[in-house]
C-alpha cells in the first residue's frame, strides 16, 4: 500500500485508476459506518463518479494504493450499480465535515467546552487490511475581538476524544457547508444539480440555502421538476420568491405551473412586478406549445443597430449558445411583446459583415415564424426543417413574443424523469463489470 494514512477531504476529486492504469472515474466521497460503542468507525469504501456521472460504490478492500494524484484499485471487476446509501452509512465529506463538535483532549485544554468544526477525517489501514477513521482534524471557531479576519487554528485529535458525531447529532439542522461549497466552485450548474440530488435531504437543503440567488437559480433550473418543487417548498416563501426572480422567466413559469394555483399566485405577488409580469404572460400559454416553451429574453434589435453593436449584444455571457445564434429585428419597442417584427439576423451572417453596417440591410425576412399556439410536434419539425437551434415566436398582430430554443424542446421531448433514469449497464472503459452489492452485505 503506497499510503497507509490519509485524510478524506484530500482524496475528494482524485482520479480512480484500474490495475492497468486506465481511468475509471473520480473519487467523490468516502463511505463510513459509525459504531455505537465509540470505537473507531469502519471505512466501508469509496464513492466513485463514472464519466457518465453515475456514482458507484467500490469496497476499500479493492483499493490497492492511495497516491497524491490517484487512487488505484486491485481489480477492474467492479459493480456499476448506482450507489444507494444504506441505514448506518455516512458520507465523510458530504455529511461529517463542517459538523460542530466538542473535544476532550487533556493536551488541548483551550478546547474544553468550546465548539469546534470538523475540517477533515484521518483514515488508516490496519494490519487486518481493514480501514478505520482514526483521527479528526478540527478548527477552532473565531472569537470576537481576537484574531479578527483570521481562521482559527487546526488541531488533529483521536476519534475517541471527539463528541458530537453520532447519527442523531449529525441529523440536527444548522450544519455548515463550507467544504461542499468548495467542491462546487467552478462547476457547471447541471453538474452541481446532479451532485445536489445525490446528497442526503438535510444536506441538500443546507447547501441550497447557502447559495446566493443567482447561483441557486442556475442550479434549480437543471433539477427535475419534482425536486424543484420540493426545494422551493423548503426555502420559505420569501426566499422562494427571490429565487423565482433570479430564474429565467420560462423556467420560473414551468416551475410555478407545477404548483397549486393559489400557491403560484402568492409567490407571483411577492415577486418584483418587473420580474413577475413576463412570467404571468408565459403562464397564459399551454405548456406544450411554442408560447409555453419560449423565453421572452431573446436578442432583440432595431434595424438601425450596427453589426458591431449586434455582436456586442451576442457576446453577453449570460446568453445561452442557442439564444446567441440568432438576433431578431423589430420596430420599437424592443421589449417583448415588441413592435412589428421585421425578421431575423443569423450570428454567422453578422460575422461576415463590416462592423459599421446596419442590421436592417441583412435581415432574413423569409424564415417562417412560429405561432404561440403551435404544438410541440410542430416546433420540433420546425427546428429539423430549417436546421435551427433558436426560432422566433410571433403573434397574429406580428409582435415578437419571444424565442424557442432547442434545449427547451429537448426537455419536453425526453421523458419527464430523464434526469433520474439510470444509464444502461455497460462496461466501464473495457473493464469487466458485475452486478451485486459491491461488497456491502
PEQUIFEN-V709963 format. One line per field, one symbol per residue. burial: b if it has 9 or more other ideal C-beta (glycine too) atoms within 8 Angstrom, else e. Layout:
burial->???
This chain:
burial->eeeeebbbbebbebbbbbbeebebbbbbbbbbbbbeeeebbbbbbbbbbbeeebbbbbbbebbebbbeeebbbeebebbbbeeeeeeebbbbbbbbbbbbbbbebeebeebeebebbbbbbbbbbeeeebbbbbbbbbbbbbeeeeeeeeebebbebbbebbebbeeebbeeeebebebbbebbeebebebbbbbbbebbebbbbbbbeebebebbbbbbbbbbbebbbebbeebeeebbbbbbbbbbbbbbbbbbbebeeeebebbbeebeeebbebbbbbbebeeebbbbbbbbebbbbbbebbbebbbebbeeeebeebbbbbbbbbeeebebebeebbbbbbbebbeebeeebbbbebbbeebebbbbbbebebbbebbeebebebbbbbbeeebbbbbbbbebbeebeeeeeebeeeeeeeebeebebeeeebbbe
